[in-house]
């Protein structure tokens, strides 16, 4: 019987800036793993014209920040 190895990818310290979209489902959706959460995500001046769902839909994320202005 084959053995399967599960590997998780470390994702941390990501910043997205100056993004403007029209119609979209959500602004941010991060689905991290409980065993290795996504860490330190910043969205700066990220906007959408209209959303169909809840704007922020994050799971297993530590350190998330949304700043609507580009002044930081």
C-alpha positions in Angstrom: 0.0 0.0 0.0 1.5 3.4 -1.0 2.3 6.0 1.7 1.2 9.6 1.2 3.1 12.5 2.7 1.1 15.7 3.3 3.1 18.8 2.9 2.0 22.3 4.0 3.2 25.5 2.4 4.2 28.3 4.8 2.6 31.6 3.6 3.5 34.8 5.5 4.2 38.5 5.2 2.2 39.3 2.0 1.1 42.9 1.2 -1.2 43.8 -1.7 -1.6 47.5 -2.6 -3.7 49.8 -4.8 -6.1 47.2 -6.3 -9.5 48.4 -7.6 -12.0 45.9 -9.1 -15.5 46.3 -10.3 -18.1 43.6 -9.5 -16.7 40.6 -7.6 -17.9 38.0 -5.1 -15.7 39.0 -2.2 -12.7 41.3 -1.4 -10.5 38.6 0.3 -10.9 34.9 0.8 -8.0 33.0 2.5 -8.5 29.4 3.5 -5.4 28.5 5.5 -4.7 25.3 7.2 -5.2 24.9 11.0 -1.9 23.1 11.3 0.0 26.0 9.6 -2.1 29.2 9.5 -1.4 32.0 6.9 0.3 34.9 8.8 0.6 38.7 8.4 -1.5 39.6 5.4 -2.0 43.3 4.6 -4.4 44.8 2.0 -3.7 48.5 1.5 -6.1 50.5 -0.7 -7.9 47.4 -2.0 -11.5 48.3 -3.2 -14.4 46.7 -5.1 -17.3 48.4 -6.8 -19.8 45.9 -5.6 -19.7 42.6 -3.7 -22.0 39.6 -3.9 -20.9 38.0 -0.6 -19.3 39.0 2.7 -16.2 41.1 1.9 -13.7 39.2 4.1 -13.9 35.4 4.3 -10.7 34.3 6.0 -10.1 31.0 7.8 -7.0 30.1 9.8 -5.3 33.5 9.3 -3.2 35.2 12.0 -2.5 38.9 11.6 -4.8 40.3 8.9 -5.1 44.0 8.2 -7.2 46.0 5.8 -6.4 49.6 5.2 -8.6 51.6 2.9 -6.2 54.5 2.4 -2.7 54.3 0.9 -1.2 56.4 3.7 0.8 54.1 6.0 
